[in-house]
Amino acid sequence: MSDVVQEAVTALNERMKGRSFDGTAMFVLTGEGSLFVDRGEARVGEGPAEVTLTATPEVFRDILEGRLNATSAFMSGKLALDGDMGAAMRLASVLA
């Protein structure tokens, strides 16, 4: 397991604390690994997800730290999306 992915799980769980995401999502951090979100809790690994989002670890960190909006990252090609756009939008509102 990558330290980068473990740090991303910790940061994502902090960011989602007290917020609700009623779905499943997988984040693929290029060159590092994946994390899976199920019902608002992140963990290291993969799973069947409504939406898969792929980005570099740096882009993911910028989104979590509020320096980059997830929608802007998608529109600029820094964040790739595969699957349910509605689930992605719900997740983006949790991360905003």
N, CA, C and O atoms as a Tinker XYZ file with bonds, in Angstrom:
   384  protein
     1  N      0.840000   -1.182000    0.000000    73     2
     2  CA     0.000000    0.000000    0.000000    64     1     3
     3  C      0.883000    1.241000    0.000000    63     2     4     5
     4  O      1.872000    1.319000    0.729000    81     3
     5  N      0.520000    2.174000   -0.800000    73     3     6
     6  CA     1.244000    3.428000   -0.929000    64     5     7
     7  C      0.935000    4.357000    0.243000    63     6     8     9
     8  O     -0.216000    4.468000    0.664000    81     7
     9  N      1.957000    5.018000    0.765000    73     7    10
    10  CA     1.746000    6.027000    1.809000    64     9    11
    11  C      0.882000    7.162000    1.273000    63    10    12    13
    12  O      0.089000    7.743000    2.015000    81    11
    13  N      1.030000    7.479000   -0.003000    73    11    14
    14  CA     0.245000    8.548000   -0.623000    64    13    15
    15  C     -1.244000    8.204000   -0.571000    63    14    16    17
    16  O     -2.069000    9.061000   -0.256000    81    15
    17  N     -1.583000    6.968000   -0.875000    73    15    18
    18  CA    -2.984000    6.542000   -0.855000    64    17    19
    19  C     -3.511000    6.558000    0.575000    63    18    20    21
    20  O     -4.631000    7.010000    0.810000    81    19
    21  N     -2.722000    6.072000    1.535000    73    19    22
    22  CA    -3.164000    6.078000    2.928000    64    21    23
    23  C     -3.386000    7.509000    3.415000    63    22    24    25
    24  O     -4.366000    7.776000    4.111000    81    23
    25  N     -2.506000    8.416000    3.066000    73    23    26
    26  CA    -2.680000    9.825000    3.435000    64    25    27
    27  C     -3.935000   10.404000    2.774000    63    26    28    29
    28  O     -4.646000   11.205000    3.383000    81    27
    29  N     -4.208000    9.998000    1.525000    73    27    30
    30  CA    -5.400000   10.470000    0.820000    64    29    31
    31  C     -6.667000    9.968000    1.504000    63    30    32    33
    32  O     -7.648000   10.705000    1.604000    81    31
    33  N     -6.658000    8.723000    1.977000    73    31    34
    34  CA    -7.811000    8.171000    2.696000    64    33    35
    35  C     -8.066000    8.974000    3.964000    63    34    36    37
    36  O     -9.203000    9.346000    4.253000    81    35
    37  N     -7.014000    9.237000    4.715000    73    35    38
    38  CA    -7.143000   10.003000    5.954000    64    37    39
    39  C     -7.690000   11.396000    5.670000    63    38    40    41
    40  O     -8.603000   11.859000    6.354000    81    39
    41  N     -7.136000   12.064000    4.666000    73    39    42
    42  CA    -7.577000   13.423000    4.321000    64    41    43
    43  C     -9.014000   13.426000    3.820000    63    42    44    45
    44  O     -9.780000   14.328000    4.160000    81    43
    45  N     -9.392000   12.438000    3.019000    73    43    46
    46  CA   -10.748000   12.379000    2.487000    64    45    47
    47  C    -11.761000   12.125000    3.611000    63    46    48    49
    48  O    -12.828000   12.739000    3.638000    81    47
    49  N    -11.427000   11.229000    4.525000    73    47    50
    50  CA   -12.327000   10.976000    5.654000    64    49    51
    51  C    -12.496000   12.226000    6.513000    63    50    52    53
    52  O    -13.594000   12.499000    6.997000    81    51
    53  N    -11.437000   12.974000    6.704000    73    51    54
    54  CA   -11.530000   14.246000    7.451000    64    53    55
    55  C    -12.431000   15.228000    6.715000    63    54    56    57
    56  O    -13.271000   15.891000    7.324000    81    55
    57  N    -12.254000   15.313000    5.422000    73    55    58
    58  CA   -13.021000   16.256000    4.607000    64    57    59
    59  C    -14.516000   15.908000    4.604000    63    58    60    61
    60  O    -15.362000   16.802000    4.578000    81    59
    61  N    -14.835000   14.619000    4.630000    73    59    62
    62  CA   -16.227000   14.191000    4.570000    64    61    63
    63  C    -16.885000   14.111000    5.946000    63    62    64    65
    64  O    -18.091000   13.882000    6.038000    81    63
    65  N    -16.112000   14.296000    7.014000    73    63    66
    66  CA   -16.648000   14.167000    8.362000    64    65    67
    67  C    -17.873000   15.072000    8.538000    63    66    68    69
    68  O    -17.818000   16.273000    8.272000    81    67
    69  N    -18.978000   14.471000    8.991000    73    67    70
    70  CA   -20.196000   15.224000    9.213000    64    69    71
    71  C    -21.009000   15.492000    7.951000    63    70    72    73
    72  O    -22.049000   16.147000    8.015000    81    71
    73  N    -20.548000   14.995000    6.810000    73    71    74
    74  CA   -21.261000   15.173000    5.546000    64    73    75
    75  C    -21.700000   13.805000    5.045000    63    74    76    77
    76  O    -21.141000   12.783000    5.442000    81    75
    77  N    -22.686000   13.788000    4.185000    73    75    78
    78  CA   -23.231000   12.526000    3.719000    64    77    79
    79  C    -23.043000   12.374000    2.207000    63    78    80    81
    80  O    -23.339000   13.284000    1.433000    81    79
    81  N    -22.550000   11.218000    1.815000    73    79    82
    82  CA   -22.495000   10.836000    0.406000    64    81    83
    83  C    -23.156000    9.472000    0.307000    63    82    84    85
    84  O    -22.632000    8.486000    0.827000    81    83
    85  N    -24.289000    9.410000   -0.348000    73    83    86
    86  CA   -25.099000    8.196000   -0.381000    64    85    87
    87  C    -24.796000    7.328000   -1.597000    63    86    88    89
    88  O    -25.708000    6.896000   -2.302000    81    87
    89  N    -23.532000    7.078000   -1.835000    73    87    90
    90  CA   -23.182000    6.282000   -2.995000    64    89    91
    91  C    -21.829000    5.625000   -2.840000    63    90    92    93
    92  O    -21.270000    5.558000   -1.745000    81    91
    93  N    -21.313000    5.141000   -3.960000    73    91    94
    94  CA   -19.988000    4.529000   -3.991000    64    93    95
    95  C    -19.152000    5.212000   -5.061000    63    94    96    97
    96  O    -19.641000    5.564000   -6.135000    81    95
    97  N    -17.895000    5.387000   -4.742000    73    95    98
    98  CA   -16.972000    6.021000   -5.690000    64    97    99
    99  C    -15.582000    5.437000   -5.493000    63    98   100   101
   100  O    -15.217000    5.022000   -4.393000    81    99
   101  N    -14.826000    5.412000   -6.556000    73    99   102
   102  CA   -13.443000    4.982000   -6.474000    64   101   103
   103  C    -12.567000    6.091000   -7.047000    63   102   104   105
   104  O    -12.837000    6.627000   -8.122000    81   103
   105  N    -11.526000    6.418000   -6.317000    73   103   106
   106  CA   -10.522000    7.361000   -6.789000    64   105   107
   107  C     -9.279000    6.579000   -7.155000    63   106   108   109
   108  O     -8.770000    5.794000   -6.355000    81   107
   109  N     -8.796000    6.791000   -8.356000    73   107   110
   110  CA    -7.546000    6.185000   -8.800000    64   109   111
   111  C     -6.508000    7.293000   -8.823000    63   110   112   113
   112  O     -6.627000    8.259000   -9.577000    81   111
   113  N     -5.490000    7.140000   -7.989000    73   111   114
   114  CA    -4.394000    8.110000   -7.955000    64   113   115
   115  C     -3.284000    7.536000   -8.820000    63   114   116   117
   116  O     -2.626000    6.567000   -8.440000    81   115
   117  N     -3.081000    8.134000   -9.978000    73   115   118
   118  CA    -2.157000    7.569000  -10.963000    64   117   119
   119  C     -0.780000    7.333000  -10.358000    63   118   120   121
   120  O     -0.193000    8.203000   -9.713000    81   119
   121  N     -0.294000    6.127000  -10.593000    73   119   122
   122  CA     1.029000    5.752000  -10.120000    64   121   123
   123  C      1.089000    5.368000   -8.657000    63   122   124   125
   124  O      2.157000    5.003000   -8.165000    81   123
   125  N     -0.036000    5.439000   -7.940000    73   123   126
   126  CA    -0.014000    5.173000   -6.497000    64   125   127
   127  C     -0.978000    4.081000   -6.058000    63   126   128   129
   128  O     -0.614000    3.230000   -5.246000    81   127
   129  N     -2.203000    4.089000   -6.580000    73   127   130
   130  CA    -3.191000    3.103000   -6.160000    64   129   131
   131  C     -4.580000    3.701000   -6.117000    63   130   132   133
   132  O     -4.838000    4.751000   -6.705000    81   131
   133  N     -5.480000    3.014000   -5.407000    73   131   134
   134  CA    -6.886000    3.416000   -5.391000    64   133   135
   135  C     -7.426000    3.507000   -3.980000    63   134   136   137
   136  O     -6.934000    2.873000   -3.047000    81   135
   137  N     -8.469000    4.333000   -3.864000    73   135   138
   138  CA    -9.234000    4.357000   -2.630000    64   137   139
   139  C    -10.696000    4.305000   -2.990000    63   138   140   141
   140  O    -11.109000    4.769000   -4.053000    81   139
   141  N    -11.479000    3.732000   -2.090000    73   139   142
   142  CA   -12.888000    3.460000   -2.341000    64   141   143
   143  C    -13.727000    4.173000   -1.296000    63   142   144   145
   144  O    -13.405000    4.143000   -0.108000    81   143
   145  N    -14.793000    4.807000   -1.731000    73   143   146
   146  CA   -15.715000    5.499000   -0.834000    64   145   147
   147  C    -17.058000    4.787000   -0.900000    63   146   148   149
   148  O    -17.631000    4.615000   -1.975000    81   147
   149  N    -17.550000    4.376000    0.259000    73   147   150
   150  CA   -18.845000    3.721000    0.349000    64   149   151
   151  C    -19.637000    4.357000    1.478000    63   150   152   153
   152  O    -19.262000    4.257000    2.646000    81   151
   153  N    -20.744000    5.017000    1.118000    73   151   154
   154  CA   -21.632000    5.657000    2.094000    64   153   155
   155  C    -20.900000    6.675000    2.966000    63   154   156   157
   156  O    -21.184000    6.802000    4.157000    81   155
   157  N    -19.975000    7.384000    2.374000    73   155   158
   158  CA   -19.310000    8.477000    3.082000    64   157   159
   159  C    -18.091000    8.100000    3.878000    63   158   160   161
   160  O    -17.592000    8.911000    4.658000    81   159
   161  N    -17.591000    6.882000    3.705000    73   159   162
   162  CA   -16.364000    6.480000    4.387000    64   161   163
   163  C    -15.357000    5.956000    3.373000    63   162   164   165
   164  O    -15.675000    5.092000    2.556000    81   163
   165  N    -14.143000    6.489000    3.433000    73   163   166
   166  CA   -13.095000    6.095000    2.492000    64   165   167
   167  C    -12.199000    5.022000    3.109000    63   166   168   169
   168  O    -11.969000    4.990000    4.318000    81   167
   169  N    -11.703000    4.149000    2.236000    73   167   170
   170  CA   -10.739000    3.130000    2.643000    64   169   171
   171  C     -9.815000    2.853000    1.464000    63   170   172   173
   172  O    -10.145000    3.161000    0.318000    81   171
   173  N     -8.669000    2.276000    1.752000    73   171   174
   174  CA    -7.738000    1.875000    0.701000    64   173   175
   175  C     -8.347000    0.700000   -0.041000    63   174   176   177
   176  O     -8.913000   -0.201000    0.579000    81   175
   177  N     -8.238000    0.701000   -1.350000    73   175   178
   178  CA    -8.686000   -0.438000   -2.130000    64   177   179
   179  C     -9.623000   -0.066000   -3.254000    63   178   180   181
   180  O     -9.768000    1.100000   -3.624000    81   179
   181  N    -10.252000   -1.093000   -3.782000    73   179   182
   182  CA   -11.157000   -0.942000   -4.915000    64   181   183
   183  C    -12.480000   -1.609000   -4.588000    63   182   184   185
   184  O    -12.597000   -2.360000   -3.620000    81   183
   185  N    -13.457000   -1.324000   -5.404000    73   183   186
   186  CA   -14.755000   -1.950000   -5.243000    64   185   187
   187  C    -15.649000   -1.538000   -6.385000    63   186   188   189
   188  O    -15.297000   -0.667000   -7.181000    81   187
   189  N    -16.819000   -2.172000   -6.465000    73   187   190
   190  CA   -17.770000   -1.796000   -7.506000    64   189   191
   191  C    -18.323000   -0.408000   -7.201000    63   190   192   193
   192  O    -19.009000   -0.214000   -6.197000    81   191
   193  N    -18.025000    0.544000   -8.060000    73   191   194
   194  CA   -18.360000    1.946000   -7.795000    64   193   195
   195  C    -19.313000    2.496000   -8.851000    63   194   196   197
   196  O    -19.276000    2.109000  -10.019000    81   195
   197  N    -20.166000    3.408000   -8.400000    73   195   198
   198  CA   -21.047000    4.114000   -9.333000    64   197   199
   199  C    -20.229000    5.012000  -10.251000    63   198   200   201
   200  O    -20.576000    5.212000  -11.415000    81   199
   201  N    -19.138000    5.550000   -9.713000    73   199   202
   202  CA   -18.294000    6.452000  -10.485000    64   201   203
   203  C    -16.839000    6.217000  -10.105000    63   202   204   205
   204  O    -16.518000    5.989000   -8.939000    81   203
   205  N    -15.968000    6.275000  -11.102000    73   203   206
   206  CA   -14.528000    6.180000  -10.874000    64   205   207
   207  C    -13.906000    7.484000  -11.350000    63   206   208   209
   208  O    -14.131000    7.931000  -12.475000    81   207
   209  N    -13.114000    8.082000  -10.459000    73   207   210
   210  CA   -12.435000    9.346000  -10.763000    64   209   211
   211  C    -10.933000    9.096000  -10.756000    63   210   212   213
   212  O    -10.405000    8.468000   -9.838000    81   211
   213  N    -10.255000    9.585000  -11.775000    73   211   214
   214  CA    -8.820000    9.362000  -11.903000    64   213   215
   215  C     -8.113000   10.700000  -11.996000    63   214   216   217
   216  O     -8.497000   11.579000  -12.767000    81   215
   217  N     -7.057000   10.834000  -11.182000    73   215   218
   218  CA    -6.263000   12.068000  -11.182000    64   217   219
   219  C     -4.892000   11.758000  -10.606000    63   218   220   221
   220  O     -4.674000   10.704000  -10.008000    81   219
   221  N     -3.980000   12.690000  -10.797000    73   219   222
   222  CA    -2.677000   12.562000  -10.153000    64   221   223
   223  C     -2.857000   12.800000   -8.658000    63   222   224   225
   224  O     -3.832000   13.432000   -8.251000    81   223
   225  N     -1.950000   12.312000   -7.845000    73   223   226
   226  CA    -2.038000   12.587000   -6.415000    64   225   227
   227  C     -2.052000   14.088000   -6.110000    63   226   228   229
   228  O     -2.711000   14.525000   -5.167000    81   227
   229  N     -1.332000   14.865000   -6.900000    73   227   230
   230  CA    -1.272000   16.309000   -6.674000    64   229   231
   231  C     -2.632000   16.971000   -6.918000    63   230   232   233
   232  O     -3.051000   17.833000   -6.145000    81   231
   233  N     -3.310000   16.575000   -7.977000    73   231   234
   234  CA    -4.635000   17.129000   -8.277000    64   233   235
   235  C     -5.620000   16.730000   -7.184000    63   234   236   237
   236  O     -6.411000   17.556000   -6.728000    81   235
   237  N     -5.577000   15.476000   -6.765000    73   235   238
   238  CA    -6.454000   15.008000   -5.700000    64   237   239
   239  C     -6.215000   15.813000   -4.418000    63   238   240   241
   240  O     -7.167000   16.233000   -3.759000    81   239
   241  N     -4.958000   16.023000   -4.075000    73   239   242
   242  CA    -4.617000   16.812000   -2.884000    64   241   243
   243  C     -5.147000   18.240000   -3.006000    63   242   244   245
   244  O     -5.696000   18.782000   -2.047000    81   243
   245  N     -4.986000   18.847000   -4.173000    73   243   246
   246  CA    -5.491000   20.209000   -4.382000    64   245   247
   247  C     -7.012000   20.284000   -4.230000    63   246   248   249
   248  O     -7.534000   21.266000   -3.703000    81   247
   249  N     -7.721000   19.255000   -4.687000    73   247   250
   250  CA    -9.174000   19.220000   -4.528000    64   249   251
   251  C     -9.532000   19.117000   -3.045000    63   250   252   253
   252  O    -10.385000   19.857000   -2.555000    81   251
   253  N     -8.881000   18.203000   -2.341000    73   251   254
   254  CA    -9.191000   18.022000   -0.921000    64   253   255
   255  C     -8.850000   19.240000   -0.075000    63   254   256   257
   256  O     -9.532000   19.531000    0.908000    81   255
   257  N     -7.804000   19.943000   -0.452000    73   255   258
   258  CA    -7.383000   21.116000    0.329000    64   257   259
   259  C     -8.082000   22.389000   -0.113000    63   258   260   261
   260  O     -7.800000   23.468000    0.408000    81   259
   261  N     -9.000000   22.268000   -1.081000    73   259   262
   262  CA    -9.795000   23.414000   -1.502000    64   261   263
   263  C     -9.108000   24.375000   -2.453000    63   262   264   265
   264  O     -9.631000   25.456000   -2.722000    81   263
   265  N     -7.948000   24.000000   -2.965000    73   263   266
   266  CA    -7.237000   24.853000   -3.927000    64   265   267
   267  C     -7.752000   24.663000   -5.347000    63   266   268   269
   268  O     -7.497000   25.489000   -6.224000    81   267
   269  N     -8.489000   23.553000   -5.571000    73   267   270
   270  CA    -9.001000   23.245000   -6.900000    64   269   271
   271  C    -10.402000   22.677000   -6.754000    63   270   272   273
   272  O    -10.623000   21.749000   -5.975000    81   271
   273  N    -11.331000   23.222000   -7.488000    73   271   274
   274  CA   -12.699000   22.743000   -7.505000    64   273   275
   275  C    -12.758000   21.477000   -8.364000    63   274   276   277
   276  O    -12.174000   21.434000   -9.447000    81   275
   277  N    -13.463000   20.445000   -7.882000    73   275   278
   278  CA   -13.535000   19.178000   -8.612000    64   277   279
   279  C    -14.151000   19.356000   -9.998000    63   278   280   281
   280  O    -13.699000   18.733000  -10.959000    81   279
   281  N    -15.173000   20.196000  -10.111000    73   279   282
   282  CA   -15.797000   20.433000  -11.415000    64   281   283
   283  C    -14.813000   21.112000  -12.364000    63   282   284   285
   284  O    -14.730000   20.756000  -13.540000    81   283
   285  N    -14.075000   22.082000  -11.855000    73   283   286
   286  CA   -13.062000   22.753000  -12.682000    64   285   287
   287  C    -11.971000   21.775000  -13.106000    63   286   288   289
   288  O    -11.493000   21.827000  -14.240000    81   287
   289  N    -11.581000   20.892000  -12.204000    73   287   290
   290  CA   -10.557000   19.892000  -12.532000    64   289   291
   291  C    -11.056000   18.982000  -13.650000    63   290   292   293
   292  O    -10.298000   18.646000  -14.561000    81   291
   293  N    -12.323000   18.582000  -13.587000    73   291   294
   294  CA   -12.898000   17.743000  -14.633000    64   293   295
   295  C    -12.946000   18.491000  -15.965000    63   294   296   297
   296  O    -12.539000   17.965000  -17.000000    81   295
   297  N    -13.450000   19.723000  -15.921000    73   295   298
   298  CA   -13.595000   20.508000  -17.151000    64   297   299
   299  C    -12.242000   20.808000  -17.806000    63   298   300   301
   300  O    -12.164000   20.958000  -19.026000    81   299
   301  N    -11.190000   20.895000  -17.008000    73   299   302
   302  CA    -9.871000   21.204000  -17.564000    64   301   303
   303  C     -9.073000   19.946000  -17.922000    63   302   304   305
   304  O     -7.934000   20.040000  -18.379000    81   303
   305  N     -9.674000   18.772000  -17.712000    73   303   306
   306  CA    -9.000000   17.531000  -18.074000    64   305   307
   307  C     -8.040000   17.003000  -17.025000    63   306   308   309
   308  O     -7.323000   16.035000  -17.280000    81   307
   309  N     -8.010000   17.617000  -15.850000    73   307   310
   310  CA    -7.121000   17.152000  -14.784000    64   309   311
   311  C     -7.718000   15.999000  -13.989000    63   310   312   313
   312  O     -7.009000   15.282000  -13.283000    81   311
   313  N     -9.029000   15.832000  -14.115000    73   311   314
   314  CA    -9.756000   14.780000  -13.411000    64   313   315
   315  C    -10.609000   14.043000  -14.431000    63   314   316   317
   316  O    -11.464000   14.643000  -15.083000    81   315
   317  N    -10.376000   12.739000  -14.569000    73   315   318
   318  CA   -11.156000   11.929000  -15.501000    64   317   319
   319  C    -12.277000   11.242000  -14.732000    63   318   320   321
   320  O    -12.129000   10.910000  -13.556000    81   319
   321  N    -13.389000   11.037000  -15.407000    73   319   322
   322  CA   -14.567000   10.460000  -14.786000    64   321   323
   323  C    -15.087000    9.324000  -15.650000    63   322   324   325
   324  O    -15.180000    9.445000  -16.871000    81   323
   325  N    -15.424000    8.223000  -14.999000    73   323   326
   326  CA   -16.020000    7.100000  -15.698000    64   325   327
   327  C    -17.198000    6.615000  -14.861000    63   326   328   329
   328  O    -17.019000    6.216000  -13.710000    81   327
   329  N    -18.389000    6.647000  -15.425000    73   327   330
   330  CA   -19.556000    6.169000  -14.692000    64   329   331
   331  C    -20.623000    7.233000  -14.552000    63   330   332   333
   332  O    -20.808000    8.070000  -15.435000    81   331
   333  N    -21.319000    7.189000  -13.435000    73   331   334
   334  CA   -22.499000    8.008000  -13.183000    64   333   335
   335  C    -22.140000    9.458000  -12.856000    63   334   336   337
   336  O    -21.574000    9.747000  -11.802000    81   335
   337  N    -22.476000   10.357000  -13.769000    73   335   338
   338  CA   -22.197000   11.782000  -13.568000    64   337   339
   339  C    -22.960000   12.320000  -12.356000    63   338   340   341
   340  O    -22.453000   13.193000  -11.652000    81   339
   341  N    -24.158000   11.818000  -12.103000    73   339   342
   342  CA   -24.932000   12.257000  -10.939000    64   341   343
   343  C    -24.210000   11.939000   -9.636000    63   342   344   345
   344  O    -24.178000   12.767000   -8.725000    81   343
   345  N    -23.635000   10.753000   -9.542000    73   343   346
   346  CA   -22.869000   10.375000   -8.347000    64   345   347
   347  C    -21.653000   11.277000   -8.197000    63   346   348   349
   348  O    -21.305000   11.678000   -7.087000    81   347
   349  N    -21.011000   11.595000   -9.311000    73   347   350
   350  CA   -19.849000   12.500000   -9.270000    64   349   351
   351  C    -20.259000   13.875000   -8.763000    63   350   352   353
   352  O    -19.532000   14.486000   -7.980000    81   351
   353  N    -21.403000   14.362000   -9.193000    73   351   354
   354  CA   -21.875000   15.684000   -8.760000    64   353   355
   355  C    -22.210000   15.671000   -7.265000    63   354   356   357
   356  O    -21.904000   16.628000   -6.554000    81   355
   357  N    -22.835000   14.596000   -6.787000    73   355   358
   358  CA   -23.142000   14.490000   -5.358000    64   357   359
   359  C    -21.862000   14.465000   -4.538000    63   358   360   361
   360  O    -21.779000   15.097000   -3.485000    81   359
   361  N    -20.859000   13.729000   -5.027000    73   359   362
   362  CA   -19.589000   13.670000   -4.324000    64   361   363
   363  C    -18.892000   15.027000   -4.339000    63   362   364   365
   364  O    -18.324000   15.448000   -3.331000    81   363
   365  N    -18.935000   15.703000   -5.471000    73   363   366
   366  CA   -18.309000   17.037000   -5.571000    64   365   367
   367  C    -18.920000   18.001000   -4.561000    63   366   368   369
   368  O    -18.211000   18.826000   -3.986000    81   367
   369  N    -20.230000   17.905000   -4.340000    73   367   370
   370  CA   -20.857000   18.807000   -3.375000    64   369   371
   371  C    -20.411000   18.488000   -1.961000    63   370   372   373
   372  O    -20.351000   19.389000   -1.125000    81   371
   373  N    -20.097000   17.236000   -1.667000    73   371   374
   374  CA   -19.579000   16.856000   -0.350000    64   373   375
   375  C    -18.157000   17.397000   -0.163000    63   374   376   377
   376  O    -17.769000   17.775000    0.943000    81   375
   377  N    -17.385000   17.430000   -1.256000    73   375   378
   378  CA   -15.998000   17.882000   -1.172000    64   377   379
   379  C    -15.855000   19.389000   -1.258000    63   378   380   381
   380  O    -14.780000   19.924000   -0.983000    81   379
   381  N    -16.926000   20.088000   -1.636000    73   379   382
   382  CA   -16.854000   21.546000   -1.802000    64   381   383
   383  C    -16.673000   22.255000   -0.473000    63   382   384
   384  O    -16.594000   23.482000   -0.434000    81   383
